[in-house]
Amino acid sequence: MSSVINVKIDPKVKAEAKKVASELGLSLSTLINGYLRQLIKSKTVYLSLHEEPSPYLIEAIRQSEKEIKEGKGKTFGNVEEAIRYLNKL
């Protein structure tokens, strides 16, 4: 026996999700059912944007790596060290 859930969703999101599901050989209903079962088991919500970094972010990372190699950057062994450093500024 099945139950019906009515969900309001952006039509573009639905179309894209349906396309991805189809590419995986699944129906959108099967994917949602699987997701809900995973939610019940793990009691955890998993979200991933899985997007490529922007050109700005890539350049910022490159610049940061360059500065670290040149000894201009500051690295920390853990979060607490970083927070202590920032609090001293």
Phi and psi in degrees as GROMACS dihedral restraints (atoms count N, CA, C in turn):
[ dihedral_restraints ]
;  ai    aj    ak    al  type     phi  dphi    fc
    3     4     5     6     1  -117.2    20    10
    4     5     6     7     1   157.9    20    10
    6     7     8     9     1  -121.2    20    10
    7     8     9    10     1   153.8    20    10
    9    10    11    12     1  -108.5    20    10
   10    11    12    13     1   134.7    20    10
   12    13    14    15     1  -116.9    20    10
   13    14    15    16     1   128.9    20    10
   15    16    17    18     1   -98.8    20    10
   16    17    18    19     1   124.9    20    10
   18    19    20    21     1  -129.5    20    10
   19    20    21    22     1   131.3    20    10
   21    22    23    24     1   -84.7    20    10
   22    23    24    25     1   127.4    20    10
   24    25    26    27     1  -145.4    20    10
   25    26    27    28     1   148.2    20    10
   27    28    29    30     1   -58.7    20    10
   28    29    30    31     1   129.6    20    10
   30    31    32    33     1   -56.7    20    10
   31    32    33    34     1   -35.1    20    10
   33    34    35    36     1   -67.4    20    10
   34    35    36    37     1   -40.0    20    10
   36    37    38    39     1   -63.6    20    10
   37    38    39    40     1   -44.1    20    10
   39    40    41    42     1   -61.2    20    10
   40    41    42    43     1   -45.6    20    10
   42    43    44    45     1   -62.9    20    10
   43    44    45    46     1   -43.8    20    10
   45    46    47    48     1   -66.0    20    10
   46    47    48    49     1   -41.9    20    10
   48    49    50    51     1   -64.7    20    10
   49    50    51    52     1   -40.4    20    10
   51    52    53    54     1   -63.7    20    10
   52    53    54    55     1   -38.4    20    10
   54    55    56    57     1   -65.4    20    10
   55    56    57    58     1   -45.6    20    10
   57    58    59    60     1   -62.2    20    10
   58    59    60    61     1   -45.1    20    10
   60    61    62    63     1   -57.9    20    10
   61    62    63    64     1   -45.1    20    10
   63    64    65    66     1   -61.5    20    10
   64    65    66    67     1   -41.5    20    10
   66    67    68    69     1   -62.8    20    10
   67    68    69    70     1   -28.2    20    10
   69    70    71    72     1   -87.4    20    10
   70    71    72    73     1    -1.1    20    10
   72    73    74    75     1    78.2    20    10
   73    74    75    76     1    25.5    20    10
   75    76    77    78     1  -127.4    20    10
   76    77    78    79     1   159.8    20    10
   78    79    80    81     1   -88.1    20    10
   79    80    81    82     1   160.2    20    10
   81    82    83    84     1   -62.9    20    10
   82    83    84    85     1   -37.2    20    10
   84    85    86    87     1   -61.5    20    10
   85    86    87    88     1   -42.2    20    10
   87    88    89    90     1   -63.9    20    10
   88    89    90    91     1   -42.0    20    10
   90    91    92    93     1   -63.2    20    10
   91    92    93    94     1   -45.2    20    10
   93    94    95    96     1   -65.0    20    10
   94    95    96    97     1   -41.6    20    10
   96    97    98    99     1   -59.5    20    10
   97    98    99   100     1   -45.3    20    10
   99   100   101   102     1   -62.4    20    10
  100   101   102   103     1   -42.3    20    10
  102   103   104   105     1   -61.9    20    10
  103   104   105   106     1   -44.2    20    10
  105   106   107   108     1   -65.1    20    10
  106   107   108   109     1   -37.0    20    10
  108   109   110   111     1   -64.9    20    10
  109   110   111   112     1   -41.1    20    10
  111   112   113   114     1   -63.9    20    10
  112   113   114   115     1   -41.8    20    10
  114   115   116   117     1   -58.3    20    10
  115   116   117   118     1   -44.5    20    10
  117   118   119   120     1   -63.4    20    10
  118   119   120   121     1   -46.0    20    10
  120   121   122   123     1   -65.6    20    10
  121   122   123   124     1   -47.7    20    10
  123   124   125   126     1   -92.7    20    10
  124   125   126   127     1   -19.3    20    10
  126   127   128   129     1    52.3    20    10
  127   128   129   130     1    34.7    20    10
  129   130   131   132     1  -135.2    20    10
  130   131   132   133     1   141.2    20    10
  132   133   134   135     1  -100.6    20    10
  133   134   135   136     1   123.9    20    10
  135   136   137   138     1  -108.2    20    10
  136   137   138   139     1   123.6    20    10
  138   139   140   141     1  -129.9    20    10
  139   140   141   142     1   139.2    20    10
  141   142   143   144     1  -142.5    20    10
  142   143   144   145     1   130.0    20    10
  144   145   146   147     1   -83.9    20    10
  145   146   147   148     1   -26.5    20    10
  147   148   149   150     1    42.5    20    10
  148   149   150   151     1    47.9    20    10
  150   151   152   153     1  -102.4    20    10
  151   152   153   154     1   152.4    20    10
  153   154   155   156     1   -72.4    20    10
  154   155   156   157     1   143.7    20    10
  156   157   158   159     1   -65.2    20    10
  157   158   159   160     1   149.1    20    10
  159   160   161   162     1   -70.8    20    10
  160   161   162   163     1   158.2    20    10
  162   163   164   165     1   -56.4    20    10
  163   164   165   166     1   -36.1    20    10
  165   166   167   168     1   -61.5    20    10
  166   167   168   169     1   -46.4    20    10
  168   169   170   171     1   -65.0    20    10
  169   170   171   172     1   -41.9    20    10
  171   172   173   174     1   -59.8    20    10
  172   173   174   175     1   -44.0    20    10
  174   175   176   177     1   -66.2    20    10
  175   176   177   178     1   -39.6    20    10
  177   178   179   180     1   -63.6    20    10
  178   179   180   181     1   -39.8    20    10
  180   181   182   183     1   -65.5    20    10
  181   182   183   184     1   -45.2    20    10
  183   184   185   186     1   -58.8    20    10
  184   185   186   187     1   -45.4    20    10
  186   187   188   189     1   -62.5    20    10
  187   188   189   190     1   -42.8    20    10
  189   190   191   192     1   -63.1    20    10
  190   191   192   193     1   -44.7    20    10
  192   193   194   195     1   -62.3    20    10
  193   194   195   196     1   -39.8    20    10
  195   196   197   198     1   -62.5    20    10
  196   197   198   199     1   -46.1    20    10
  198   199   200   201     1   -64.0    20    10
  199   200   201   202     1   -38.3    20    10
  201   202   203   204     1   -64.2    20    10
  202   203   204   205     1   -44.3    20    10
  204   205   206   207     1   -62.2    20    10
  205   206   207   208     1   -33.9    20    10
  207   208   209   210     1   -82.4    20    10
  208   209   210   211     1     0.7    20    10
  210   211   212   213     1    78.8    20    10
  211   212   213   214     1    11.3    20    10
  213   214   215   216     1   -89.3    20    10
  214   215   216   217     1   -18.8    20    10
  216   217   218   219     1   -90.1    20    10
  217   218   219   220     1   168.9    20    10
  219   220   221   222     1  -121.1    20    10
  220   221   222   223     1   127.9    20    10
  222   223   224   225     1  -117.4    20    10
  223   224   225   226     1   159.5    20    10
  225   226   227   228     1  -134.3    20    10
  226   227   228   229     1   148.9    20    10
  228   229   230   231     1   -77.9    20    10
  229   230   231   232     1   -24.6    20    10
  231   232   233   234     1  -159.9    20    10
  232   233   234   235     1   175.6    20    10
  234   235   236   237     1   -65.3    20    10
  235   236   237   238     1   -39.5    20    10
  237   238   239   240     1   -60.0    20    10
  238   239   240   241     1   -42.6    20    10
  240   241   242   243     1   -59.6    20    10
  241   242   243   244     1   -43.3    20    10
  243   244   245   246     1   -63.5    20    10
  244   245   246   247     1   -42.9    20    10
  246   247   248   249     1   -65.2    20    10
  247   248   249   250     1   -42.7    20    10
  249   250   251   252     1   -60.3    20    10
  250   251   252   253     1   -42.0    20    10
  252   253   254   255     1   -61.2    20    10
  253   254   255   256     1   -47.6    20    10
  255   256   257   258     1   -64.9    20    10
  256   257   258   259     1   -37.1    20    10
  258   259   260   261     1   -66.5    20    10
  259   260   261   262     1   -26.0    20    10
  261   262   263   264     1   -78.6    20    10
  262   263   264   265     1   -19.5    20    10
